């Protein structure tokens, strides 16, 4: 995501960013909320604070919104992220072929995942 992308999204009413911080920003989630659905754009926690529950906390906060579904797309090679979302109640619902371009210019599939209210 570029600075320009962020500026464009920031003026859209449905776009939101939530931050976790103490005396510095530890992580954030950016997302679109339209009616009762959320699309996660990015979730990130600084390396030194990963595996401490901050990412799950952000997901829990999203789940507390008046929504019925959350969607996310993850690179098929990003096994830690796929496992993170599965641990947080997400299920795989499909694949977008050749969605990402890797650093060596090869195409990678995106795994489409969702969480639905029970």
N, C-alpha and C positions, 0 to 999 in steps of 0.2 A: 504494500500500500504506500503510495507516495503522499507527500505533503499536499499536493493538489487534490488527490482523491479525498483526503481527509477534510479539506476545506469545502469541497463540493458536498460531501455527505453531512457535514456539520450544520449546514443550513436547512437540511431536510427535517421536518418535524418528527418523522418516524425514527430518525437515527439518534442513538444514545451511546454514551460512554460512561461506564462506572469504574471508579478507581479504588484500589485498596492502598492505603498509605498510613504510615506512622509519621516519621519525620522525612520520609522519602517515599516515592511511589513504588510499591512492591509489585503491582500488577494491575491489569485492567481487562475488561471485556467491552467490546464494541458490538453493537447489534442494531437491527431494525426491528421495531415492533409495529405491526399493522393488525389492527383489530385484536384477535385472540391468538396471533401467531408471532413468534420471534425467530429471526434468522441471525445466528451468531456470525459476525464478520471475522472477528479475531478475539482470541483469549490468550493472554500472555502473563506469565509470572517471571520475575527476574530469576536467573539461574540459582543464585544463592538462597532463594526462598522457595524453590520448587519442592514438591513432596511434603509440604507442611499443611496441606488442606486449603490453601488460599484459592486454588482453581475450583475445587469443589464448593467452597463458600460462594464464589461468584455464580456458579451454576444453581445453587440452592436459592440465591437471591432472585435469579431469573424465574425459577419455578414458582416463586411466591407471587409473581405478577398475576393479574387476572387473564391467564392465557390457557390454551388447550394443547399447544404444540410448540416445540423448539426444534429448529433445523440447524444442521452444521454440515459442512463439506470438509473432508480431511484427505490429504494425500495418502494413496494406498501404501506408500513407504513409511508413513509416520505411525509406526506401531505403538509407541508410547501414547500418542494422542488418541488413537482408536481405542486402546485399552482404558484410558482415562474416561472417555465418553461412555464406554460400555459399563464401567464401574459406577458411573453416575446415572444409569438407567436408560441410556440411549440404545437404539437398535439400528442395525444396518437396513436401509430400505432400497438401495440401488447404487449404481455406479455411473459416473460421467466419464466416458472414454476420452483419453488424451486431454484432460482438462487443464493440467498443470504443465509447465515447462521447467525441467530441472536445470541445475547450474551447467550441466554439460549438454544442454539443448535437446535432451530426450523428453518425450512426452510421458506423462504419468496420469493414471486414472485418479479421479476423486471418488472417495467413498461417501455417499450421501447417508446421513444418519438423522434420526429423529427421536425425540422424547415426547410422549403423549401423556396427558393427565389420565390417571386411572379412574 
